[in-house]
Amino acid sequence: MSEDNVLLEIDGPVAILTLNRPKSLNAMSGRMAKRLEERFAELQENVDVQVAIITGAGKGFCAGADLDELASSDNMLQAPDEDIGTGHKRFGMASFDRPVIAAINGVAITAGLELALCCDMRIASTLARFADTHSRVGVIPGGRMTAILPRLIGLGRAKEMCLSARIIDAATADRWGLVNRVVDPEELMPAAIALARKIAAVEAGYLRSYNRLIDESYDGTYREAVDNEHIRSRDANQAFNRADFDAASIVTSRRSR
């Protein structure tokens, strides 16, 4: 049996997914992409897990698509039609209704950058590097690159990265808003886990509902986002129960200790 290329560790409400092809800097093969989908489907069924973290084994986060596979007749990396209508999530994350944090420990190139973009939050090591090299190999992206990157860092900077294949370092990614924060390498996983635990302390039903509302607003127009928030807020506040809120607050306080 081949070694699992996406390792899973669960620690209470936090799940850690580790891309496990370190010799190729965790290049995204079709089998790895499929395994990610399976892992997120598995986590969706686990009611105890509230937050997931994705990171890479070894020195890389994900060095892009496996180009040998991409050029072969066995190509499993094409974006499937099932991805249409799933919003800004991909790589199995569309089936997981809780937040996902990318802990970017090294290079996040092309498909690896897309994987990081599809996560809800991104924490980077000072050793992280980011690039989109689709233009160098003549491949049109299918992992949300052109949908998410301009929204995060602005149109001009996104075009600079995508059309010139420029590599940017962690400090630039932080300055441009591509990542939430940058930490020293030894602090990467502790920082990601600390953030995950803080989020997981929120009452589970509220966390999922609020996370879904933010995703829906991000995927729509400004007018659609405003109207959707109004409707969801109205419906939720009409159903608000102070006793349930107080009970949830007690649970949250205990979790955060």
SULNOR-V454131 format. One record per residue. N is the residue number from 1. SS is DSSP state (alpha for helix, beta for strand, coil for the rest). OMEGA is omega in degrees with one decimal (999 if undefined). BURIAL is # if it has 9 or more other ideal C-beta (glycine too) atoms within 8 Angstrom, else .. Layout:
N | SS | OMEGA | BURIAL
N | SS | OMEGA | BURIAL
//
This chain:
1 | coil | -179.5 | .
2 | coil | -179.3 | .
3 | coil | -179.5 | .
4 | coil | -177.1 | .
5 | coil | 169.4 | #
6 | beta | -178.5 | #
7 | beta | -179.5 | .
8 | beta | 174.2 | #
9 | beta | 179.0 | .
10 | beta | 178.5 | #
11 | beta | -176.8 | .
12 | coil | -177.3 | .
13 | coil | -175.6 | #
14 | beta | 175.4 | #
15 | beta | 178.0 | #
16 | beta | 176.7 | #
17 | beta | -178.5 | #
18 | beta | 174.7 | #
19 | beta | -167.3 | #
20 | coil | 169.6 | #
21 | coil | -169.8 | #
22 | alpha | -179.0 | #
23 | alpha | 178.0 | .
24 | alpha | -175.1 | .
25 | coil | 176.1 | #
26 | coil | 175.2 | #
27 | coil | -173.8 | #
28 | beta | 173.6 | #
29 | coil | 175.8 | #
30 | alpha | 179.1 | #
31 | alpha | 177.4 | .
32 | alpha | 178.5 | #
33 | alpha | 178.3 | #
34 | alpha | 180.0 | #
35 | alpha | 175.1 | #
36 | alpha | 177.7 | #
37 | alpha | 179.7 | #
38 | alpha | -179.5 | #
39 | alpha | -179.6 | #
40 | alpha | 175.1 | #
41 | alpha | 177.3 | #
42 | alpha | -179.5 | #
43 | alpha | 178.6 | #
44 | alpha | -179.3 | #
45 | coil | -178.4 | .
46 | coil | -173.7 | #
47 | coil | -179.3 | .
48 | coil | -179.0 | .
49 | coil | -178.9 | #
50 | coil | -177.8 | #
51 | beta | 175.7 | #
52 | beta | 175.5 | #
53 | beta | 173.5 | #
54 | beta | 174.4 | #
55 | beta | -178.6 | #
56 | beta | 174.8 | #
57 | coil | 177.2 | #
58 | coil | -171.1 | #
59 | coil | -177.5 | .
60 | coil | 170.8 | #
61 | coil | 173.7 | #
62 | beta | -172.8 | #
63 | coil | 177.1 | #
64 | coil | 179.6 | #
65 | beta | 173.1 | #
66 | coil | -172.7 | #
67 | alpha | 176.4 | #
68 | alpha | 178.8 | .
69 | alpha | -178.2 | #
70 | alpha | -177.8 | #
71 | coil | -175.0 | .
72 | coil | 177.0 | .
73 | coil | 179.7 | .
74 | coil | -175.7 | .
75 | coil | 178.2 | #
76 | coil | -172.0 | #
77 | coil | 179.2 | #
78 | coil | 178.3 | .
79 | coil | -177.9 | .
80 | coil | 178.5 | .
81 | alpha | 179.5 | .
82 | alpha | 178.9 | .
83 | alpha | -178.5 | #
84 | coil | 178.5 | .
85 | coil | -178.9 | .
86 | coil | 178.0 | .
87 | coil | -173.3 | #
88 | coil | -179.1 | #
89 | coil | 174.5 | #
90 | coil | 179.1 | #
91 | coil | 178.4 | #
92 | coil | -176.3 | #
93 | alpha | -179.7 | #
94 | alpha | -179.5 | #
95 | alpha | -176.5 | #
96 | coil | -170.7 | #
97 | coil | 177.1 | .
98 | coil | -174.5 | #
99 | beta | 177.2 | #
100 | beta | 179.6 | #
101 | beta | 172.9 | #
102 | beta | 173.6 | #
103 | beta | -167.0 | #
104 | beta | -171.8 | #
105 | coil | -178.3 | #
106 | coil | -177.0 | #
107 | beta | 171.9 | #
108 | beta | -170.1 | #
109 | beta | 172.5 | #
110 | coil | 179.1 | #
111 | alpha | 176.1 | #
112 | alpha | 174.8 | #
113 | alpha | 177.6 | #
114 | alpha | 177.3 | #
115 | alpha | 178.6 | #
116 | alpha | -179.5 | #
117 | alpha | -177.7 | #
118 | alpha | 175.4 | #
119 | coil | -177.9 | #
120 | coil | -178.8 | .
121 | beta | -177.4 | #
122 | beta | 172.3 | #
123 | beta | -174.3 | #
124 | beta | 167.6 | #
125 | beta | 174.8 | #
126 | coil | 179.5 | #
127 | coil | -177.1 | #
128 | coil | 174.6 | #
129 | beta | -173.1 | #
130 | beta | 176.2 | #
131 | beta | 169.8 | #
132 | coil | -176.6 | #
133 | coil | 178.1 | #
134 | alpha | -175.3 | #
135 | alpha | -179.5 | #
136 | alpha | -176.9 | .
137 | alpha | 175.4 | .
138 | coil | 179.8 | .
139 | coil | 176.0 | .
140 | coil | -176.8 | .
141 | coil | 177.4 | #
142 | coil | -175.7 | .
143 | coil | 175.8 | #
144 | coil | -178.0 | #
145 | alpha | -174.6 | #
146 | alpha | 179.0 | .
147 | alpha | -172.0 | .
148 | alpha | -172.8 | #
149 | alpha | 179.0 | #
150 | alpha | 178.9 | #
151 | alpha | -178.4 | .
152 | alpha | -170.0 | #
153 | alpha | -179.3 | #
154 | coil | -174.1 | .
155 | alpha | -176.4 | .
156 | alpha | 180.0 | .
157 | alpha | 177.8 | #
158 | alpha | 178.9 | #
159 | alpha | 177.0 | #
160 | alpha | -179.8 | #
161 | alpha | -172.4 | #
162 | alpha | -173.3 | #
163 | alpha | 178.4 | .
164 | alpha | -176.3 | .
165 | coil | -178.8 | #
166 | coil | 173.8 | .
167 | coil | 175.8 | .
168 | beta | -179.3 | #
169 | beta | -175.1 | #
170 | alpha | -179.5 | #
171 | alpha | 177.9 | .
172 | alpha | 177.9 | .
173 | alpha | 178.2 | #
174 | alpha | -178.9 | #
175 | alpha | -179.1 | .
176 | alpha | -179.8 | #
177 | coil | 178.6 | .
178 | coil | 179.0 | #
179 | coil | 178.8 | #
180 | coil | 178.8 | .
181 | beta | 177.7 | .
182 | beta | -179.5 | #
183 | beta | 174.9 | #
184 | coil | -175.4 | .
185 | alpha | -177.5 | #
186 | alpha | 179.9 | .
187 | alpha | -172.8 | .
188 | alpha | -177.7 | #
189 | alpha | 174.4 | #
190 | alpha | 179.7 | .
191 | alpha | 179.4 | #
192 | alpha | -179.5 | #
193 | alpha | 178.3 | #
194 | alpha | 177.2 | .
195 | alpha | 179.7 | #
196 | alpha | -179.4 | #
197 | alpha | 177.5 | #
198 | alpha | 177.5 | .
199 | alpha | -177.9 | #
200 | alpha | 178.4 | #
201 | coil | 177.0 | .
202 | coil | 179.1 | #
203 | coil | -167.3 | .
204 | alpha | -178.0 | .
205 | alpha | 178.0 | .
206 | alpha | -179.9 | #
207 | alpha | -178.8 | #
208 | alpha | -178.1 | #
209 | alpha | -178.6 | #
210 | alpha | 177.7 | #
211 | alpha | 179.3 | #
212 | alpha | 179.3 | #
213 | alpha | 178.7 | #
214 | alpha | 178.4 | .
215 | alpha | -179.7 | #
216 | alpha | 179.6 | #
217 | alpha | 179.1 | #
218 | alpha | -175.5 | #
219 | alpha | -178.5 | .
220 | coil | 173.9 | #
221 | coil | 178.1 | .
222 | alpha | -179.1 | .
223 | alpha | 178.0 | .
224 | alpha | 179.9 | #
225 | alpha | 179.6 | #
226 | alpha | -178.2 | .
227 | alpha | -178.7 | .
228 | alpha | 178.8 | #
229 | alpha | 179.8 | #
230 | alpha | -178.3 | .
231 | alpha | -177.9 | .
232 | alpha | 178.6 | #
233 | alpha | 179.1 | .
234 | alpha | -177.4 | .
235 | alpha | -178.1 | .
236 | alpha | -177.1 | #
237 | alpha | 175.3 | .
238 | alpha | -179.2 | .
239 | coil | -176.1 | .
240 | coil | 179.6 | .
241 | coil | -175.1 | .
242 | alpha | -179.9 | .
243 | alpha | 177.9 | .
244 | alpha | 179.9 | .
245 | alpha | -179.9 | #
246 | alpha | 178.8 | .
247 | alpha | 179.3 | .
248 | alpha | 179.7 | #
249 | alpha | 177.7 | .
250 | alpha | 178.8 | .
251 | alpha | 179.9 | #
252 | alpha | 178.9 | #
253 | alpha | 179.3 | .
254 | alpha | -179.0 | .
255 | alpha | -173.2 | #
256 | coil | 179.6 | .
257 | coil | 999 | .
//
